[in-house]
Amino acid sequence: MIAVLALSACIEVKQYGKPVEPLARPVETAAIQPRDPKRPSVDWAAYEDRLAVLIEDEPDADRRERLSLAHSLAGELARGSGRHPEEAMAAWFDAMVAVEERSAPQELEGFGDGFRIGGAVIEEDLVEPLDLPAVRGHLAAGRYRDAVDGLRDHRGDPAADALWIEAVDGYVHLEREAAGKLFVAARDMPAGDVRDSAYGEVVEMLEALVRDFPESSYRQAIEDNLVLVRKELP
């Protein structure tokens, strides 16, 4: 019996064929990514659903593209992908900026100021045609400011220039008279801030006439008036 046991102990047991794989392997600790406790839990799938509804009803092409980009990002964040979330966000920002840059208004080369394109809208500064009968009607009725406005954009046109000084002098004369009445009223006020403010308004009115209409026949008279009014200022 002892000999049999000794013999069996010396026998080498050989295993034939592929060894049996274990049903489960130990999980490597390095593969476990602990969740950041400070990172909030966001329901990206809900955002994806809401954006899908908005895309269906949006007629504007640029806005629809922006919504589509946000929809794709929400889906990627909801289901995960091979990219890091920050890579996905960076790609989204790149696409969004490209849409906005495409939509930004741009000057049309060769047309100068006044022509702009953006969002399929072209803007142009329009000048009303010269309406001489209307201007003459304003002059006859003493509406000198209206006459000035009707001629201003047509300086250089002989027909407009022929009426310009008449319109300017008529307007300046009326404004100078209004400033004179305010000056007389200010002199009757008691000394103080109210009177000083009235004198200041007279100065502003006269200075505006000299600045805006230096060609007026009343320019020298207005400058003399300014000297007088400024003496009353504190």
PyMOL commands that set and color helices and strands:
alter all, ss='L'
color gray80, all
select helices_A, chain A and resi 2-10+29-31+44-57+61-79+85-103+132-140+144-152+158-187+193-212+219-232
alter helices_A, ss='H'
color red, helices_A
select strands_A, chain A and resi 106-107+116-118+121-123
alter strands_A, ss='S'
color yellow, strands_A
deselect
rebuild
show_as cartoon
